[in-house]
Amino acid sequence: MTKKTTKKGDAEVARATLKHMRLSPRKARLVIDLIRGKQVEPAMQVLRYSPKKGAKLAYKLLESAVSNAREGARADVDRLWVTKGWVDAARTLKRYMPAAHGRATPIRKRSSHMTIILGEK
């Protein structure tokens, strides 16, 4: 992967994306906000010991991004930072649950796409 320059001037070394994750974007954003702007090793520690479901998924995604940087860009892992990370909404599954008086209540099962970008500072 070639190095891309972001608006701040930091070079994008690697990226990883997890699509169609069965977790609401609101809950996943809480996890990504914990690691954005941190160095890779402290970010992995934060995710490893966080009790949230999204933390386990984000940890695997961060490992994948580090592996992409190591293999694709031949980057030094000790100098990598989580420069960007975001969560977008994916397809929502629509289900219905029986309610009183013969009605049906809609249930929205949300999913999301998570992206992590690593760079060198």
Phi, psi and omega in degrees: 000135178280154179282128177253147180261132178269180182297325180286342182103351177289138181278132176280118182268314182207160176216156176216143182228136175245120185250154176056046179278128183278068178210138183294146181300327181297319179287324180290326180295328177299322181285316181296325179296335179292328188251348182297128179089003180259161174288158190297314184295313175297327178294320177295322178296318179299315182289326182296324185255008176276137183279358184284150179295321180294337180292322179293318179292319179292326178297314179295324178293320178294321175299320179294319179295321178295319178296320176299320180291320182292315185275317186278312185260356182054043183274155175280119187295330182290342182258006183274144177231153172276095184280323179220156174193137180209165179230128177247155178284141176249195182298140177257126176279131182252121179234166180229143181239138179298142179231180182294154176061031175076013180274170175233133180258129179287143175235128180253117177261104187275152175223169188211165173246130181244133179231137176233133177242130178255144177215172178252139178251000000 
